[in-house]
Amino acid sequence: MLTEMLKKIPYLLNNPGIARYAGSIYWMFLDRGSRILITLVVSGFMLRYLGPVSFGKLSTAKSFVTIFQPIGVFGLDSLLIVYLVRFSRNSHRILASATALRLAGGFVVWCLTLGLCFFVFPDRKDLWPLIAIIGCMPLLQSFETVDSFYQARVNMRPIIIVKQIGFIASNVLRILMSVLGGTLFGFAALVPLEFLLSSSGLYVLAKKDQRVRFRESFSLGNFKMLVSRGWPVMFSGLAATVNLYADQVLLGHFMGDKAVGLYSAAVQLSSTTYYIPWILVPALFPAIINAKKNSLPAYLDRVSALLSMLTWMSVIIAIFTAFTSELIISMLFGQQFSESSGILRLHIWSIVPFFQMIATNYCLVVEGEKRLLLKIAVGAAILNIALNILLIPKFGIYGAIYATIVSYALPSLILPLLSKKSRFLSILCWKAFLLPVRLVGKK
């Protein structure tokens, strides 16, 4: 078997299609790997300076804004790649219309978060200015559509270079503020600043590309089409962010800023791994779409291979992190966050269903089951909120972790079984855990 695999390596290296996808994935992993390393180093400086209470306030404000971020994205993160691949001749019009939609959505999110924060946090005037500052983040992310344009063409290098500039600049400022002394409002302002720098670079990059023309290419028909096709994905994304961030908002309500700070420190480390499926799945998405066009067996094989890879990648990461959580927390954040090691040891296992959930969500988009995706996401979000309300008063921070793991598992392992159209995805997710057994059986 090993000999046969080695014989295929020259073919794989010389295959133009495989080389393009491999090159794209390489650049995306290079980008994300560097981001993870920089984030870990910068977090060490920032969390030691802020402490659990101040970091808890910043995390609550950011989580609250992020819950509404899918309204600004309007489902275009996954949907746009599909349309740019399928209708490549009309891509400049689709891109211009998508950018206009994201600008409108980002403005709506900013107004919505400003309005709701007075009702959700009536006695937390210290959070209001933080939410107002961070709330403009979705508006400044409008030109992320250019990212999808290059992803559809499997050419990530220029995008990654541009976005790295904004990321590095904002993190240099975080270190300087942590060392020299900065205010909590200053740290909040660095969140939208990163996206302002990145979006400016993406706009310049797009203007240099003759295939991208925003004003001249805007099409009201494409705008309406994206709205009609995107709203189910948008609402499912909104439900997904509730699933991801409601725990931190509710934890702050029941246990205060310090508990949020300790919990968020562990979640920040777990979430560094979330980018793995966010890189792999969109990068391989065009290949899965093309397989769907040509052959159902080939499509199912690719989906199965993707789920198996993501599942065992997450299991290996979880095992390693569980055994080294105390060392990781101590080295990065110091004794102030020592309680976060136990939280990380359990929370890291949430990445296993999360990795699967990202892949199944994209597959449901390929299948055209956006309404089903919405139902699944809403069901998981409702359960997440209910479990957090029930479990946090009883188990404290660990109640939020239990709620997270259960609500992450539902969208990939349980809820798709209820529909004939999506049942195969749940079966493939459960089957992914048996990969070692299948490999041994082949021998």
Summary of the structure (lengths in Angstrom):
residues: 443
radius of gyration: 21.6
end to end distance: 8.4
largest distance: 67.4
contacts: 1551
relative contact order: 0.11
helix: 89%
strand: 0%
